[in-house]
Amino acid sequence: MTDKPRVGFIGVGYMGHGMAKNIVEKGYDLTIMGHRNKAPVRDLVKRGAKEVRSPATMAKTADVIFLCVSSSVQVEDLVRRKDGLLAGGHKGLVIVDCSTSDPSSTLTLAAELKKKGVKLIDAPLARTPKEAEEGRLTTMVGSNKATLKRLRPLFETWAEVIIHVGPVGTGHKIKLINNFVAMSYGAIYAEAYTACQKTGVAPEIFYELLSSGGLNSGFFQNTSKWVIGRDPKAHLFTLRNAFKDIRYYTQLADAAGMSAAMGNAAKQSYALALAQGAGERHIPMLSDVIGAVNGVSFE
């Protein structure tokens, strides 16, 4: 691999656009694949990226390909479809899955790709689209040390913190544990704000209380920007993806033979949101779902 590997990127949405932008602006040869939202694709092409129509076409010429999609279902399709990454892959290609994926799927795909000389590693993300645009994400890398060392300059184009967490699959495991904590807090905040509204406590007072002490957090602040300020861009992460992440977490816990009472409890709040048709709304808006079930509104 050269000092500047040829890079492919699939999934240039909220997080992926900023990552891809930083890669191409740091002088890497970048190929992207079309997205249903064409605006980020057009922007990246203007910055110097080239667009291709299939994963196989990208895989034939790339040295490294980043995937930043919604779930293992999409990753599996990108790898296994007739014109997929496995079909176009070549010896020495490295695929980096930055999605929040099911670790068992990751390990299965890694074994399939290895037969063709293609390496799959996992590098899921933390922080927000804002930090993605700024090149200041955190990534948790599941890989051998040699591969991470080789790819570190490329990761550094979009990541401020790069944590080597172990072999392939470990990145997705720790990401799910991280997101279990985040999604659980999201469910707790939604219920707590509902309890305020239901019992006659002003949400602004609850906000002042938590903001002044050890329970304050960026996640709480983002939730409050919607509950109190009605900011629709407070935290751009859908309830559908939140449910998927915590479902993957409970599957991980089940496979390990552990009790996961908190994860399963939190999962029910997101399942309720999907059942109510709110899957495309964002995490802070879970408060509206829980509030409506309890007969209160934050409008």
N, C-alpha and C positions, 0 to 999 in steps of 0.2 A: 504494500500500500504506500502511495506517495505521501509527502507531507500534507498535501491538499487533496484528500480523496474526493472522488466524484460522489455527490450526495443526492439521494432521492428522499422525498417527503410526501407521505400520504396522510391527509387529515389536517387541512389548513383552516380549521375553525377557530374558536375562541382562543385556545392555547397555541395551536399549531401555527397560526399565522405569524405570531410574534417570534416563535422559535425559527421558523423558516426565513423570516425577514432578516434576523440576525445572522443566520448562516450565510445567506447570499451576500449580505452587506460586508461580511468579513472576508469576502473574496473566494468563497467556495463555488465550484460549478454545481448548480442546483437544478434538479428536475422535480417537478411536482405533478400530481395527478388531479384531475378535475374534481370539483366539489359542487354539491347542489347549489350552494351559495357562491356565485361566480365572482362576487366583488373581491374577496381576498385573493383569488386566483389571478384576476386581472392586475391587482396591485403588485403581486409578486413577480409577474411577468414583466411589468414595467421596471421593476428593480433589477431584472436580469435573469430571472429563472426561466426555464423552458418547461412547457406543459406536454405531458404524454397522456395517452388514452387508456393504458392498461398497466397493471402491476408487472406483467411479464416483460413488457417493453422497458420499463424502468429498471427491472432487475438485470437485464442483459448488459447494461452499461454502467450501473452504479457500483461503487465500492461499499457504501453504507446506505441503508434505507431506514428512515425513521417512520414509525407508525404512531399516529396520535388520533385514535378513533374512540368510539363510545364503549365497546365491549369486546369480549372474546369472540362473540358471534361474528362481528365484522372482521376481526383479525384472522379467524379461521377461514372466512370466505376469501380474504385477500391472498392468503397463502395457498389455499387448495383449489380455487376455481380454475377453470380450463385455461384462462389467460392470466393465472396468478403468479405469485412470487416464486413458488416452487417450480413452476413450468419454465420461468425465465431465469432462475437462479444459476449461479456459477460458483465454482470453488473459490473460496476467499471472501465471498459476499458476507457482510454482517448486517443483520436486521435487528433494529433496536425498537422494542415495543414500549412506547411511552404511555400507552393506554392504561387504564385501571382494569386489569384483566384477571381472569380466574387462573390461579397458579397451576392447577392441574392441567388446564388447556395449554398453558405456556410450556410446560415440561413435555407434553405430548408433541407439540409442534416443533420444539427444539430437537427432539429425537428424529422426527421425520425429515427436517431440513438438514440435519447432520449427515444423513445418508448421501446427500448431494454435495457435501462440502460447504454448506451454508451454515453460518453460526447465528443463532438467535439469542439475544440477551434482553433483559428487561430493565427499563429505566423510567418507572412512573414518576409523576411530578407532584410537587407541592407549591403552594402560593397561587396566584391569580393571573388572568389575562394581562393585567397591568404590568406585572413583573415579567411576563413572557415577552411583552413588547420591549421592555427595558433590558432584557437579557439577564434577569436576576432571579430565575427560578431555582428551586431546590429539586434535585433528582436523587433517587435511591436506586443504585445500580446493582443488579444481579448478574454477575459475570466473573470470569477468572481475572486475576490481576493484570495479566499481560494484555488482554483485550482492552480493559479499561485504560491502561497506560497509553495504548496506541490511540484510543479515541478521545482521550481527555481534552486535547486542544479543540476538538470539534464540540464536545459537550460545553466547553467554556465559552463558546460563542453565545449560548443562551442560558447557562446555569451559573449562578453565583455560588451555590453550595452543591458539591458532588460527594455523596456518601456511598462508599462501597459497602454493601450490606451482606455479601456472600455470593454463593453460586447462582446460576440462572434459576429463576423462580422465586428467589428470596425477596427481590425488589417488590414483586407483586404481593407477596405475603405481608410485608411490613406496610405497604401502601394500604392494604385492606384494613389492617389493624389501626392505622392512622385515621382512615376514613370512618371506621366504626366509632372512634372517639368524636370526630367532627359531626357525623350524622346524629349521634346520640345527643350531643349538645343542641343541635338544631331542633330535635324533637322536644327536648327539655325546655328550651326557650319558648317554643310555640305554646307549650302547655302552661308555662309560667305566666306568659303574657295573657293567655286566655283566663287563667285563674285571677289575675288582677282585674280584668274587665268584668268577669262574672261576679266577683265579690266586692266590687266598688272601690278598688285601689287604682289610682291613676297610673297608667303605664309609664308616664314620665317620672313618677316617683320611684318605680321599680328600676327604671333605667339609671336614674341618679345614684341609687343605692349600689347596684352592681358595678357601675362604672367607677365608683370611688374605692373599690376594694380588690381583694385578690381574685375574685371571680370574673373580673373584667378580661376581655379578650377581643381580638380582631373579629372573631366569628360572632360574638355577641354584638359588637358595634354594627356589623353588617346587617344582622337580623333587625336591630333597632332602627336602622335607617329606613327599612321598609315599614315596620310596625308603627313607628311614630312619624317618620318623615315621608312615607309612601314613595320612596325612591325605587323605581322599577329596575335600576341597574345596581342595586345594593350588593348582590352576590350572584353572578351569572353562572349558576349551576342548577340544572333542572332537577325537579323532584323525581323524574323518571330515572335519571342517572344516579341520584342518591339512593333510590330503592335498589337499583342494580348493584351498587357498591356494597350496601349492607347485606344484601342477599348473598353476594359472593363471600362476604366475611362469615356469615353464619354457616355457609357450606364448608368453608375452611375450618371453622371450629368443629363442625360435625365430623369432618374427616379425621380430625385430630382426637376425637373421642372426648371432647371437653364440654362442660356445661357452658352455655352462652345465654344466660337469662337476660342480661341487659341488651345484647345485640338483637335478640328475638323480640324484646319489648319495643325497642326503637323501630324495628322493621315494620311493626304494625301501623305506626303513624304514617309511614311512607306508602304502605299498601293502601291505607285508607285514602290518601291523596290521589293515588292512581285510580282507585275505585270511584272517586268523585269526579274524575275527568280532569284532574289538575296536574297531570304528569309533565306538561310542558312549562308549567310555572316554575319559579325559582325557589330555592331552599327557604329564604326568609318568609316566603308566602305560605309556607306550611301553617303559619299562625292563623291565616284566614280559614284554612280547612278545619283545623282543630277548633277555632272559634265558632265557626258555623255549626258544627256538630253540637256545640254546647250553647247555642242560641245567642251568641254575641258577635258583634262586628267591630272592626277597627277603623272603619271608614269615618 
